[in-house]
């Protein structure tokens, strides 16, 4: 609920801080005192368009802050602020702030974190519902009528939603399978030809890198062939250095025992023989690795050319060719087994469609029955609200199949006829703003709506009525406020007397400066204000006595 509203430099309001509570709060005051300014200010934090004309004359900027307290945030609000990456501690109030500059700029904040105005506008319907002379939101908006009727009916919409999802999933799977088979059938000959080519080629993952490496080695071997041959001759011939080292080692071995220096020389010579032998082995291995075979090199280059040509033809990398072959086999398998697979999917889709239709038909019947009950409940509220000639009708119209959805097969809209013999028309077509507000009040009472906005505001719902009708309006407002928060801007003493809290809006002038103020009234002040509303400028004892009676009866 709205717990606090703070306004700075908005039109005639210099500084204002108002605390609100549950129940019915009434706001009264002389015509022109500035009641609309409060609603304009509240509209700013709910995402309404920023108008620099709202900034108080002579000030550079203005601001409005609204605090809302919830035991648990409404699901709609929680979803939006989580998507925006804003975290709130459990029990923390929701604080909306809007700042305006005289040059036309504006900023929006949620719990001191900058946000877009669109975010405020998105969460506003769950926070505050305003019904006034030119209301085009809330109950007037036909987009919300189906959900309201479903809550009134107590219908099981979740089952229809689940059945719709299952049907849509089955239908999408069937469409995808049909498209795949049709697309594959069109290209079947081409797919078979490509698969035949690739099967003959038999590409292997990683083969390109192996072939390219082998080719590079052979090309190096071609360049090094002469050097490698000469080196091998130096090491392997009978007069090679290694042969000489081995001969010297054998001869020295026979005489090494004669002197220790000879033994040292033999050890050194043996090491040289070992190192030279290792060099010989390394040369042999290098010669084998770099062996240049023109026929093998030609085979490798031909294979690389064929693999890369196939990859270009398939618009992929060489290593992706095996996967391409698997895709082609799957496509051909789909063509061959497509009819049977599609038949299974068709049967699944038909069953899902039948289940959805059954549940949607049951919901349709439930809605029609609930619509009759709602029509009767609203009709019972119209006469006390001086809407005797008006008629109310809940239209439940079956939609064409292409417009069915997760909420069923119906379009729901609240229609009215305000004069005998006149055709029914949408709520928004009512000419009189006062009639519209009273019609909405009747509808809200009949719906006993749960899950709507946390705070409901009626702006001059009693315009043009008095006496018993005003008393009936007040009684219904109080009834609606008993389980929530409702604020009413009113000129009716009968409505004002029903309030749990009373705020008086007044305008005062000091020289050339005009200010609007809002003051919570004590019991005595409230009695005096209701007496003023009854008698006019001069408050009489009779008016005070009548105010007493209204307050006691309320």
BELHU-V348598 format. One record per residue. N is the residue number from 1. RES is the residue in one letter. SS is DSSP state (alpha for helix, beta for strand, coil for the rest). D_LAST is the distance of its C-alpha to the last C-alpha in Angstrom with 1 decimal. Layout:
n:N res:RES ss:SS d_last:D_LAST
n:N res:RES ss:SS d_last:D_LAST
//
This chain:
n:1 res:X ss:coil d_last:23.6
n:2 res:X ss:beta d_last:24.0
n:3 res:X ss:beta d_last:24.2
n:4 res:X ss:beta d_last:25.9
n:5 res:X ss:beta d_last:27.0
n:6 res:X ss:beta d_last:29.9
n:7 res:X ss:beta d_last:31.4
n:8 res:X ss:beta d_last:34.7
n:9 res:X ss:beta d_last:36.3
n:10 res:X ss:beta d_last:34.4
n:11 res:X ss:coil d_last:34.8
n:12 res:X ss:coil d_last:33.1
n:13 res:X ss:beta d_last:31.7
n:14 res:X ss:beta d_last:34.3
n:15 res:X ss:beta d_last:32.7
n:16 res:X ss:beta d_last:29.1
n:17 res:X ss:beta d_last:27.8
n:18 res:X ss:beta d_last:24.2
n:19 res:X ss:beta d_last:22.9
n:20 res:X ss:coil d_last:20.1
n:21 res:X ss:coil d_last:18.6
n:22 res:X ss:coil d_last:17.1
n:23 res:X ss:beta d_last:13.6
n:24 res:X ss:beta d_last:11.9
n:25 res:X ss:beta d_last:13.6
n:26 res:X ss:beta d_last:13.3
n:27 res:X ss:beta d_last:16.4
n:28 res:X ss:beta d_last:16.8
n:29 res:X ss:coil d_last:19.9
n:30 res:X ss:coil d_last:22.6
n:31 res:X ss:coil d_last:24.5
n:32 res:X ss:coil d_last:27.4
n:33 res:X ss:coil d_last:26.0
n:34 res:X ss:coil d_last:26.8
n:35 res:X ss:alpha d_last:23.9
n:36 res:X ss:alpha d_last:26.5
n:37 res:X ss:alpha d_last:28.6
n:38 res:X ss:alpha d_last:26.1
n:39 res:X ss:alpha d_last:26.3
n:40 res:X ss:alpha d_last:30.0
n:41 res:X ss:alpha d_last:30.5
n:42 res:X ss:alpha d_last:28.6
n:43 res:X ss:alpha d_last:30.7
n:44 res:X ss:alpha d_last:33.8
n:45 res:X ss:alpha d_last:33.2
n:46 res:X ss:coil d_last:32.5
n:47 res:X ss:coil d_last:35.9
n:48 res:X ss:coil d_last:35.6
n:49 res:X ss:coil d_last:38.7
n:50 res:X ss:coil d_last:39.6
n:51 res:X ss:coil d_last:40.0
n:52 res:X ss:alpha d_last:41.9
n:53 res:X ss:alpha d_last:40.2
n:54 res:X ss:alpha d_last:37.1
n:55 res:X ss:beta d_last:39.2
n:56 res:X ss:coil d_last:38.5
n:57 res:X ss:coil d_last:41.4
n:58 res:X ss:coil d_last:44.2
n:59 res:X ss:coil d_last:43.1
n:60 res:X ss:coil d_last:45.2
n:61 res:X ss:beta d_last:42.5
n:62 res:X ss:beta d_last:38.8
n:63 res:X ss:beta d_last:36.8
n:64 res:X ss:beta d_last:33.4
n:65 res:X ss:beta d_last:32.6
n:66 res:X ss:beta d_last:29.7
n:67 res:X ss:beta d_last:29.3
n:68 res:X ss:beta d_last:28.0
n:69 res:X ss:coil d_last:27.6
n:70 res:X ss:coil d_last:28.3
n:71 res:X ss:coil d_last:29.3
n:72 res:X ss:coil d_last:31.8
n:73 res:X ss:coil d_last:32.5
n:74 res:X ss:coil d_last:31.9
n:75 res:X ss:alpha d_last:35.2
n:76 res:X ss:alpha d_last:35.6
n:77 res:X ss:alpha d_last:35.3
n:78 res:X ss:alpha d_last:37.5
n:79 res:X ss:alpha d_last:40.2
n:80 res:X ss:alpha d_last:40.3
n:81 res:X ss:alpha d_last:40.6
n:82 res:X ss:alpha d_last:43.2
n:83 res:X ss:alpha d_last:45.2
n:84 res:X ss:coil d_last:45.1
n:85 res:X ss:coil d_last:46.5
n:86 res:X ss:coil d_last:43.6
n:87 res:X ss:coil d_last:42.9
n:88 res:X ss:coil d_last:39.7
n:89 res:X ss:coil d_last:39.5
n:90 res:X ss:coil d_last:37.1
n:91 res:X ss:coil d_last:33.8
n:92 res:X ss:coil d_last:34.8
n:93 res:X ss:coil d_last:32.2
n:94 res:X ss:beta d_last:33.0
n:95 res:X ss:beta d_last:33.6
n:96 res:X ss:beta d_last:34.3
n:97 res:X ss:beta d_last:36.0
n:98 res:X ss:beta d_last:37.4
n:99 res:X ss:beta d_last:39.8
n:100 res:X ss:beta d_last:41.1
n:101 res:X ss:beta d_last:44.2
n:102 res:X ss:coil d_last:44.8
n:103 res:X ss:coil d_last:47.9
n:104 res:X ss:coil d_last:45.8
n:105 res:X ss:coil d_last:46.2
n:106 res:X ss:beta d_last:43.4
n:107 res:X ss:beta d_last:43.1
n:108 res:X ss:beta d_last:40.6
n:109 res:X ss:beta d_last:40.1
n:110 res:X ss:beta d_last:38.5
n:111 res:X ss:coil d_last:38.4
n:112 res:X ss:coil d_last:41.1
n:113 res:X ss:beta d_last:43.4
n:114 res:X ss:beta d_last:44.4
n:115 res:X ss:beta d_last:43.3
n:116 res:X ss:coil d_last:43.6
n:117 res:X ss:alpha d_last:40.8
n:118 res:X ss:alpha d_last:41.2
n:119 res:X ss:alpha d_last:40.0
n:120 res:X ss:alpha d_last:36.7
n:121 res:X ss:alpha d_last:36.4
n:122 res:X ss:alpha d_last:37.2
n:123 res:X ss:alpha d_last:34.5
n:124 res:X ss:alpha d_last:31.8
n:125 res:X ss:alpha d_last:30.5
n:126 res:X ss:alpha d_last:29.7
n:127 res:X ss:alpha d_last:27.9
n:128 res:X ss:beta d_last:25.8
n:129 res:X ss:beta d_last:24.9
n:130 res:X ss:beta d_last:24.2
n:131 res:X ss:beta d_last:23.3
n:132 res:X ss:coil d_last:24.1
n:133 res:X ss:coil d_last:26.0
n:134 res:X ss:coil d_last:29.3
n:135 res:X ss:coil d_last:28.4
n:136 res:X ss:coil d_last:31.4
n:137 res:X ss:coil d_last:30.5
n:138 res:X ss:alpha d_last:28.2
n:139 res:X ss:alpha d_last:27.6
n:140 res:X ss:alpha d_last:29.8
n:141 res:X ss:coil d_last:32.8
n:142 res:X ss:alpha d_last:34.6
n:143 res:X ss:alpha d_last:36.3
n:144 res:X ss:alpha d_last:33.2
n:145 res:X ss:alpha d_last:32.5
n:146 res:X ss:alpha d_last:35.0
n:147 res:X ss:alpha d_last:33.6
n:148 res:X ss:alpha d_last:30.0
n:149 res:X ss:alpha d_last:31.4
n:150 res:X ss:alpha d_last:33.5
n:151 res:X ss:alpha d_last:30.5
n:152 res:X ss:alpha d_last:28.7
n:153 res:X ss:alpha d_last:32.0
n:154 res:X ss:coil d_last:32.7
n:155 res:X ss:coil d_last:36.2
n:156 res:X ss:coil d_last:39.1
n:157 res:X ss:alpha d_last:40.0
n:158 res:X ss:alpha d_last:41.9
n:159 res:X ss:alpha d_last:44.7
n:160 res:X ss:alpha d_last:45.1
n:161 res:X ss:alpha d_last:45.3
n:162 res:X ss:alpha d_last:48.0
n:163 res:X ss:alpha d_last:49.9
n:164 res:X ss:alpha d_last:49.9
n:165 res:X ss:alpha d_last:51.2
n:166 res:X ss:alpha d_last:54.0
n:167 res:X ss:alpha d_last:54.9
n:168 res:X ss:alpha d_last:55.1
n:169 res:X ss:alpha d_last:57.2
n:170 res:X ss:alpha d_last:59.6
n:171 res:X ss:alpha d_last:59.8
n:172 res:X ss:alpha d_last:60.5
n:173 res:X ss:alpha d_last:63.2
n:174 res:X ss:alpha d_last:64.8
n:175 res:X ss:alpha d_last:64.8
n:176 res:X ss:alpha d_last:66.3
n:177 res:X ss:alpha d_last:69.0
n:178 res:X ss:alpha d_last:69.9
n:179 res:X ss:alpha d_last:70.2
n:180 res:X ss:alpha d_last:72.3
n:181 res:X ss:alpha d_last:74.7
n:182 res:X ss:alpha d_last:75.0
n:183 res:X ss:alpha d_last:75.7
n:184 res:X ss:alpha d_last:78.2
n:185 res:X ss:alpha d_last:79.9
n:186 res:X ss:alpha d_last:80.5
n:187 res:X ss:coil d_last:82.2
n:188 res:X ss:alpha d_last:83.9
n:189 res:X ss:alpha d_last:87.5
n:190 res:X ss:alpha d_last:86.9
n:191 res:X ss:alpha d_last:85.1
n:192 res:X ss:alpha d_last:88.1
n:193 res:X ss:alpha d_last:90.6
n:194 res:X ss:alpha d_last:88.8
n:195 res:X ss:alpha d_last:88.4
n:196 res:X ss:alpha d_last:92.1
n:197 res:X ss:alpha d_last:93.1
n:198 res:X ss:alpha d_last:91.0
n:199 res:X ss:alpha d_last:92.2
n:200 res:X ss:alpha d_last:95.8
n:201 res:X ss:alpha d_last:95.0
n:202 res:X ss:coil d_last:93.1
n:203 res:X ss:coil d_last:91.3
n:204 res:X ss:coil d_last:90.3
n:205 res:X ss:coil d_last:87.5
n:206 res:X ss:coil d_last:89.2
n:207 res:X ss:alpha d_last:92.4
n:208 res:X ss:alpha d_last:92.4
n:209 res:X ss:alpha d_last:92.2
n:210 res:X ss:alpha d_last:95.1
n:211 res:X ss:alpha d_last:97.3
n:212 res:X ss:alpha d_last:96.6
n:213 res:X ss:alpha d_last:97.5
n:214 res:X ss:alpha d_last:100.7
n:215 res:X ss:alpha d_last:101.7
n:216 res:X ss:alpha d_last:101.2
n:217 res:X ss:alpha d_last:103.4
n:218 res:X ss:alpha d_last:106.2
n:219 res:X ss:alpha d_last:106.1
n:220 res:X ss:alpha d_last:106.6
n:221 res:X ss:alpha d_last:109.4
n:222 res:X ss:alpha d_last:111.1
n:223 res:X ss:alpha d_last:111.2
n:224 res:X ss:alpha d_last:112.3
n:225 res:X ss:alpha d_last:114.8
n:226 res:X ss:alpha d_last:118.0
n:227 res:X ss:alpha d_last:116.8
n:228 res:X ss:alpha d_last:115.8
n:229 res:X ss:alpha d_last:119.2
n:230 res:X ss:alpha d_last:121.1
n:231 res:X ss:alpha d_last:119.1
n:232 res:X ss:alpha d_last:119.7
n:233 res:X ss:alpha d_last:123.4
n:234 res:X ss:alpha d_last:123.5
n:235 res:X ss:alpha d_last:122.0
n:236 res:X ss:alpha d_last:123.7
n:237 res:X ss:coil d_last:127.2
n:238 res:X ss:coil d_last:130.2
n:239 res:X ss:coil d_last:130.7
n:240 res:X ss:coil d_last:127.0
n:241 res:X ss:alpha d_last:125.7
n:242 res:X ss:alpha d_last:124.0
n:243 res:X ss:alpha d_last:127.3
n:244 res:X ss:alpha d_last:129.1
n:245 res:X ss:alpha d_last:126.6
n:246 res:X ss:alpha d_last:127.0
n:247 res:X ss:alpha d_last:130.8
n:248 res:X ss:alpha d_last:130.8
n:249 res:X ss:alpha d_last:128.5
n:250 res:X ss:alpha d_last:130.9
n:251 res:X ss:alpha d_last:133.9
n:252 res:X ss:alpha d_last:132.3
n:253 res:X ss:alpha d_last:131.1
n:254 res:X ss:alpha d_last:134.8
n:255 res:X ss:alpha d_last:135.7
n:256 res:X ss:alpha d_last:132.3
n:257 res:X ss:alpha d_last:133.5
n:258 res:X ss:alpha d_last:136.4
n:259 res:X ss:coil d_last:134.2
n:260 res:X ss:alpha d_last:130.7
n:261 res:X ss:alpha d_last:130.3
n:262 res:X ss:alpha d_last:131.2
n:263 res:X ss:alpha d_last:128.5
n:264 res:X ss:alpha d_last:125.9
n:265 res:X ss:alpha d_last:127.2
n:266 res:X ss:alpha d_last:126.8
n:267 res:X ss:alpha d_last:123.2
n:268 res:X ss:alpha d_last:122.3
n:269 res:X ss:alpha d_last:124.1
n:270 res:X ss:alpha d_last:122.3
n:271 res:X ss:alpha d_last:118.9
n:272 res:X ss:alpha d_last:120.1
n:273 res:X ss:alpha d_last:121.0
n:274 res:X ss:alpha d_last:117.6
n:275 res:X ss:alpha d_last:115.7
n:276 res:X ss:alpha d_last:118.0
n:277 res:X ss:alpha d_last:117.5
n:278 res:X ss:alpha d_last:113.7
n:279 res:X ss:alpha d_last:114.1
n:280 res:X ss:alpha d_last:116.2
n:281 res:X ss:alpha d_last:113.6
n:282 res:X ss:alpha d_last:110.9
n:283 res:X ss:alpha d_last:113.0
n:284 res:X ss:alpha d_last:113.6
n:285 res:X ss:alpha d_last:109.9
n:286 res:X ss:alpha d_last:109.2
n:287 res:X ss:alpha d_last:111.9
n:288 res:X ss:alpha d_last:110.4
n:289 res:X ss:alpha d_last:106.9
n:290 res:X ss:coil d_last:108.2
n:291 res:X ss:coil d_last:110.7
n:292 res:X ss:coil d_last:111.0
n:293 res:X ss:coil d_last:111.5
n:294 res:X ss:alpha d_last:111.5
n:295 res:X ss:alpha d_last:110.7
n:296 res:X ss:alpha d_last:107.7
n:297 res:X ss:alpha d_last:106.4
n:298 res:X ss:alpha d_last:106.7
n:299 res:X ss:alpha d_last:104.9
n:300 res:X ss:alpha d_last:102.0
n:301 res:X ss:alpha d_last:101.6
n:302 res:X ss:alpha d_last:101.7
n:303 res:X ss:alpha d_last:99.0
n:304 res:X ss:alpha d_last:96.7
n:305 res:X ss:alpha d_last:97.2
n:306 res:X ss:alpha d_last:96.3
n:307 res:X ss:alpha d_last:93.2
n:308 res:X ss:alpha d_last:91.9
n:309 res:X ss:alpha d_last:92.7
n:310 res:X ss:alpha d_last:90.7
n:311 res:X ss:alpha d_last:87.7
n:312 res:X ss:alpha d_last:87.8
n:313 res:X ss:alpha d_last:87.9
n:314 res:X ss:alpha d_last:84.8
n:315 res:X ss:coil d_last:83.1
n:316 res:X ss:coil d_last:82.7
n:317 res:X ss:coil d_last:84.4
n:318 res:X ss:alpha d_last:87.5
n:319 res:X ss:alpha d_last:85.7
n:320 res:X ss:alpha d_last:83.0
n:321 res:X ss:alpha d_last:85.5
n:322 res:X ss:alpha d_last:85.3
n:323 res:X ss:alpha d_last:81.5
n:324 res:X ss:alpha d_last:82.1
n:325 res:X ss:alpha d_last:84.5
n:326 res:X ss:alpha d_last:81.8
n:327 res:X ss:alpha d_last:79.3
n:328 res:X ss:alpha d_last:82.0
n:329 res:X ss:alpha d_last:82.7
n:330 res:X ss:alpha d_last:78.9
n:331 res:X ss:alpha d_last:78.7
n:332 res:X ss:alpha d_last:81.7
n:333 res:X ss:alpha d_last:80.4
n:334 res:X ss:alpha d_last:77.1
n:335 res:X ss:alpha d_last:79.1
n:336 res:X ss:alpha d_last:81.1
n:337 res:X ss:alpha d_last:78.2
n:338 res:X ss:alpha d_last:75.6
n:339 res:X ss:alpha d_last:75.4
n:340 res:X ss:alpha d_last:74.7
n:341 res:X ss:alpha d_last:72.1
n:342 res:X ss:alpha d_last:70.3
n:343 res:X ss:alpha d_last:70.4
n:344 res:X ss:alpha d_last:68.6
n:345 res:X ss:alpha d_last:66.0
n:346 res:X ss:alpha d_last:65.5
n:347 res:X ss:alpha d_last:64.9
n:348 res:X ss:alpha d_last:62.3
n:349 res:X ss:alpha d_last:60.5
n:350 res:X ss:alpha d_last:60.5
n:351 res:X ss:alpha d_last:59.0
n:352 res:X ss:alpha d_last:56.3
n:353 res:X ss:alpha d_last:55.6
n:354 res:X ss:alpha d_last:55.4
n:355 res:X ss:alpha d_last:52.9
n:356 res:X ss:alpha d_last:50.7
n:357 res:X ss:alpha d_last:50.8
n:358 res:X ss:alpha d_last:49.9
n:359 res:X ss:alpha d_last:46.9
n:360 res:X ss:alpha d_last:45.8
n:361 res:X ss:alpha d_last:46.2
n:362 res:X ss:alpha d_last:44.1
n:363 res:X ss:alpha d_last:41.4
n:364 res:X ss:alpha d_last:41.8
n:365 res:X ss:alpha d_last:41.3
n:366 res:X ss:alpha d_last:38.2
n:367 res:X ss:alpha d_last:36.7
n:368 res:X ss:alpha d_last:37.5
n:369 res:X ss:alpha d_last:35.8
n:370 res:X ss:alpha d_last:32.7
n:371 res:X ss:alpha d_last:32.7
n:372 res:X ss:alpha d_last:32.6
n:373 res:X ss:alpha d_last:29.6
n:374 res:X ss:alpha d_last:27.8
n:375 res:X ss:alpha d_last:28.7
n:376 res:X ss:alpha d_last:27.3
n:377 res:X ss:alpha d_last:24.0
n:378 res:X ss:alpha d_last:23.6
n:379 res:X ss:alpha d_last:24.7
n:380 res:X ss:alpha d_last:21.9
n:381 res:X ss:alpha d_last:19.4
n:382 res:X ss:alpha d_last:21.3
n:383 res:X ss:alpha d_last:20.9
n:384 res:X ss:alpha d_last:17.1
n:385 res:X ss:alpha d_last:17.7
n:386 res:X ss:coil d_last:20.4
n:387 res:X ss:coil d_last:23.1
n:388 res:X ss:coil d_last:24.7
n:389 res:X ss:coil d_last:28.2
n:390 res:X ss:coil d_last:27.9
n:391 res:X ss:beta d_last:29.4
n:392 res:X ss:beta d_last:29.2
n:393 res:X ss:beta d_last:32.1
n:394 res:X ss:beta d_last:33.0
n:395 res:X ss:beta d_last:36.6
n:396 res:X ss:beta d_last:38.6
n:397 res:X ss:beta d_last:42.1
n:398 res:X ss:beta d_last:45.1
n:399 res:X ss:coil d_last:46.9
n:400 res:X ss:coil d_last:50.7
n:401 res:X ss:alpha d_last:52.3
n:402 res:X ss:alpha d_last:53.1
n:403 res:X ss:alpha d_last:49.4
n:404 res:X ss:coil d_last:48.4
n:405 res:X ss:beta d_last:47.2
n:406 res:X ss:coil d_last:45.5
n:407 res:X ss:coil d_last:42.3
n:408 res:X ss:beta d_last:44.1
n:409 res:X ss:coil d_last:45.4
n:410 res:X ss:beta d_last:42.3
n:411 res:X ss:beta d_last:40.7
n:412 res:X ss:beta d_last:37.0
n:413 res:X ss:beta d_last:35.0
n:414 res:X ss:beta d_last:31.8
n:415 res:X ss:beta d_last:32.8
n:416 res:X ss:beta d_last:31.1
n:417 res:X ss:beta d_last:32.3
n:418 res:X ss:coil d_last:30.2
n:419 res:X ss:coil d_last:32.5
n:420 res:X ss:coil d_last:34.3
n:421 res:X ss:coil d_last:37.7
n:422 res:X ss:coil d_last:37.1
n:423 res:X ss:coil d_last:38.2
n:424 res:X ss:coil d_last:36.0
n:425 res:X ss:beta d_last:35.8
n:426 res:X ss:beta d_last:34.3
n:427 res:X ss:alpha d_last:30.8
n:428 res:X ss:alpha d_last:32.3
n:429 res:X ss:alpha d_last:34.0
n:430 res:X ss:coil d_last:30.9
n:431 res:X ss:coil d_last:31.7
n:432 res:X ss:coil d_last:28.3
n:433 res:X ss:alpha d_last:26.4
n:434 res:X ss:alpha d_last:23.1
n:435 res:X ss:alpha d_last:24.0
n:436 res:X ss:alpha d_last:25.0
n:437 res:X ss:alpha d_last:21.8
n:438 res:X ss:alpha d_last:19.9
n:439 res:X ss:alpha d_last:22.7
n:440 res:X ss:alpha d_last:22.4
n:441 res:X ss:alpha d_last:18.7
n:442 res:X ss:alpha d_last:19.7
n:443 res:X ss:alpha d_last:22.5
n:444 res:X ss:alpha d_last:20.7
n:445 res:X ss:alpha d_last:18.3
n:446 res:X ss:alpha d_last:21.4
n:447 res:X ss:alpha d_last:23.3
n:448 res:X ss:coil d_last:20.8
n:449 res:X ss:coil d_last:23.2
n:450 res:X ss:coil d_last:24.6
n:451 res:X ss:coil d_last:27.2
n:452 res:X ss:coil d_last:26.0
n:453 res:X ss:coil d_last:25.5
n:454 res:X ss:coil d_last:24.1
n:455 res:X ss:beta d_last:21.8
n:456 res:X ss:beta d_last:20.4
n:457 res:X ss:beta d_last:19.9
n:458 res:X ss:beta d_last:18.8
n:459 res:X ss:beta d_last:20.5
n:460 res:X ss:coil d_last:19.2
n:461 res:X ss:coil d_last:18.3
n:462 res:X ss:coil d_last:16.7
n:463 res:X ss:coil d_last:20.1
n:464 res:X ss:coil d_last:21.4
n:465 res:X ss:coil d_last:18.4
n:466 res:X ss:coil d_last:15.8
n:467 res:X ss:alpha d_last:14.1
n:468 res:X ss:alpha d_last:13.3
n:469 res:X ss:alpha d_last:14.7
n:470 res:X ss:alpha d_last:12.6
n:471 res:X ss:alpha d_last:9.4
n:472 res:X ss:alpha d_last:11.3
n:473 res:X ss:alpha d_last:12.2
n:474 res:X ss:alpha d_last:8.9
n:475 res:X ss:alpha d_last:8.1
n:476 res:X ss:alpha d_last:11.7
n:477 res:X ss:alpha d_last:11.7
n:478 res:X ss:alpha d_last:9.3
n:479 res:X ss:alpha d_last:11.5
n:480 res:X ss:alpha d_last:14.5
n:481 res:X ss:alpha d_last:13.7
n:482 res:X ss:coil d_last:13.3
n:483 res:X ss:coil d_last:17.2
n:484 res:X ss:coil d_last:18.1
n:485 res:X ss:beta d_last:17.5
n:486 res:X ss:beta d_last:16.2
n:487 res:X ss:beta d_last:16.4
n:488 res:X ss:beta d_last:15.5
n:489 res:X ss:beta d_last:17.5
n:490 res:X ss:coil d_last:15.7
n:491 res:X ss:coil d_last:16.5
n:492 res:X ss:coil d_last:13.4
n:493 res:X ss:alpha d_last:11.0
n:494 res:X ss:alpha d_last:8.4
n:495 res:X ss:alpha d_last:9.1
n:496 res:X ss:alpha d_last:9.5
n:497 res:X ss:coil d_last:6.1
n:498 res:X ss:coil d_last:5.2
n:499 res:X ss:coil d_last:8.4
n:500 res:X ss:coil d_last:9.8
n:501 res:X ss:beta d_last:12.5
n:502 res:X ss:beta d_last:13.3
n:503 res:X ss:beta d_last:17.0
n:504 res:X ss:beta d_last:18.7
n:505 res:X ss:beta d_last:21.9
n:506 res:X ss:beta d_last:24.5
n:507 res:X ss:beta d_last:28.2
n:508 res:X ss:beta d_last:30.8
n:509 res:X ss:beta d_last:34.6
n:510 res:X ss:beta d_last:37.4
n:511 res:X ss:coil d_last:40.7
n:512 res:X ss:coil d_last:41.1
n:513 res:X ss:beta d_last:38.5
n:514 res:X ss:beta d_last:35.0
n:515 res:X ss:beta d_last:32.4
n:516 res:X ss:beta d_last:28.9
n:517 res:X ss:beta d_last:26.6
n:518 res:X ss:beta d_last:23.2
n:519 res:X ss:beta d_last:21.6
n:520 res:X ss:beta d_last:18.7
n:521 res:X ss:coil d_last:16.7
n:522 res:X ss:coil d_last:16.3
n:523 res:X ss:alpha d_last:13.4
n:524 res:X ss:alpha d_last:15.6
n:525 res:X ss:alpha d_last:16.6
n:526 res:X ss:alpha d_last:13.2
n:527 res:X ss:alpha d_last:12.5
n:528 res:X ss:alpha d_last:15.9
n:529 res:X ss:alpha d_last:15.5
n:530 res:X ss:alpha d_last:12.6
n:531 res:X ss:alpha d_last:14.8
n:532 res:X ss:alpha d_last:17.7
n:533 res:X ss:alpha d_last:16.1
n:534 res:X ss:alpha d_last:15.6
n:535 res:X ss:alpha d_last:19.1
n:536 res:X ss:coil d_last:21.3
n:537 res:X ss:coil d_last:24.0
n:538 res:X ss:coil d_last:24.0
n:539 res:X ss:coil d_last:20.8
n:540 res:X ss:coil d_last:21.0
n:541 res:X ss:alpha d_last:19.8
n:542 res:X ss:alpha d_last:18.3
n:543 res:X ss:alpha d_last:16.2
n:544 res:X ss:alpha d_last:15.1
n:545 res:X ss:alpha d_last:14.2
n:546 res:X ss:alpha d_last:12.2
n:547 res:X ss:alpha d_last:10.5
n:548 res:X ss:alpha d_last:9.8
n:549 res:X ss:alpha d_last:8.4
n:550 res:X ss:alpha d_last:6.0
n:551 res:X ss:alpha d_last:5.0
n:552 res:X ss:alpha d_last:5.5
n:553 res:X ss:alpha d_last:3.8
n:554 res:X ss:coil d_last:0.0
//
